[in-house]
Amino acid sequence: MELLQVTDLTYAVPDKQLYENSSFTLQSGEHMGIVGKNGAGKSTLLKILLGSVLPDEGSIVWNPNATLGYLDQYANMDEALTIHEFLSSAYQELYTTEKEMLKLYETYGETGEDQLLERAAAYQERLEISGFYEVENEINKAITGLGISNGEAVKQLAALSRGDKIKVILAKLLLEKPSVLILDEPTNYLDQEHIDWLTDYMKAFENAFIIVSHDTEFLSKIATCICDIDFGEIKKYHSDYADFLKQKAHFTEAYQSQFDAQQRKIKETEAFIQKNIAGIKTKMAQGRRKHLERMDRLKEPEKTIPANFTFKSAPQSSPNALTIEGLAIGYDKQLLSAFDLQVKKGEKLVITGADGSGKTALLKTLLGQLPALAGQSHFSPQVKVGYHSQEIEWENTEWTPIETLANKYTRLTYEDVRRELAKCGIKRELADKNLYMLSGGEQSKVKLCDLTMQPSNFLILDEPTNHLDVDSRKALQIALKNFKGSVLFVSNDEQFYTPIVDKIFVLEDQKLLQQ
């Protein structure tokens, strides 16, 4: 059964045509991955499908019987509810039916009317068929699966971090089992254990879903078809992610050859017209001009600027970069008990572990942004720290990337800043846009550009691959591997950190354990 039909979709943003005359469908049970480079228009496509953004042209037609579930990171939530209460709302209709049933039984007990008993029995049968009596079990499985302990189920939503709120919204969506699930980067705030759980869940998901993700390992395991946004169009591949990559490579090569051949033909024709338009071959030249005017010209493949992050190294002579002695960290409660650690000059360490275990809190404590509960840590006197936070925050989102960095590095000219941004994959037209107009991945590149512009010998990064596309992740991986200074970063992306680090630490049960 066809759930969604997209026909001749056209949409442009200032200075860029995202897609033109693109068509595709979503069939019942299809597991669709949406891929494309940062800024290609993946999240915008989801908004168009959901009706929150109107296309310039084309139509979006959903099957009238389709129910949609969308992971909205900024959804309005009644934050006075507990986690359990919020998840239970996924079954609100069943709970209402149960109340009606119990009311009928109660009234029957008072009046003895058989008609009431029959109606109550019909309600009970409906609840049994709907699996109502397994609801608590399903809620508990969702809570556990997404890394929310049963003890936290009574915690109010207001007390949760943004990452935890996203997990709770996702859990509710999974419980509701809509006919189409729409998720935008669902693995960004999940640790590896819960990514594995989500992967298994999505593979077994009987209904259809549309997922935007840069996590290639995740997509490789869950997607049965791929929609690729490139060349100003949306092209659907009826294959898994691995086969899509092979088909895309052949398509890209063939398209480039066709474009080059057409350009040669256009130049030859234009040269003939210019030479003969006023001569004896005027009619022939006019005919070729009309042919050129009617020609369906191929779009030039977009020239993407590959990111080439290079972190400037500051000198350091001390053999030890960071010393930690008896350090205990936490907020209102302890997250990590006292531990000792020494980071040597040029050493690269990663900290992984479950969400909420205290990884970010540890980095903030080392940076002095959060007071230690016990013990101490200190960098050697020559250490210059470069920090990349997990959150994308700006002093002023109305500024352009050039204005943002030029206001910070006042000795540099705008052209100097523009060159630095270009090295990090931010093209000229992006550098002149307001920050709020950039995608999450493009903003992350601007943040990383800022980090490359300040000499350091100790990099501290919190989930640096969030929002970055595949090519940018690879570029960052190479840059960190080549960096001569020390690196301490938080990541659950095993494919990313394994080639980089000397040591892997897992934060678990309030202990920092070396693997």
Secondary structure, 3 states (H helix, E strand, C coil): CEEEEEEEEEEEECCEEEEEEEEEEEECCCEEEEECCCCCCHHHHHHHHHCCCCCCEEEEEECCCCCEEECCCCCCCCCCCEHHHHHHHHHHHHHHHHHHHHHHHHHHHHHCCHHHHHHHHHHHHHHHHCCHHHHHHHHHHHHHHCCCCHHHHHCEHHHCCHHHHHHHHHHHHHHHCCCEEEEECCCCCCCHHHHHHHHHHHHHCCCEEEEECCCHHHHHHHCCEEEEEECCEEEEECCCHHHHHHHHHHHHHHHHHHHHHHHHHHHHHHHHHHHHCCCCCHHHHHHHHHHHHHCCCCCCCCCCCCCCCCCCECCCCCCEEEEEEEEEEECCCEEEEEEEEEEECCCEEEEEECCCCCHHHHHHHHCCCCCCCEEEEEECCCCCEEEECCCCCCCCCCCCHHHHHHHHCCCCCHHHHHHHHHHCCCCHHHHCCCHHHCCHHHHHHHHHHHHHCCCECEEEEECCCCCCCHHHHHHHHHHHHHCCCEEEEECCCHHHHCCCCCEEEEEECCEEEEC
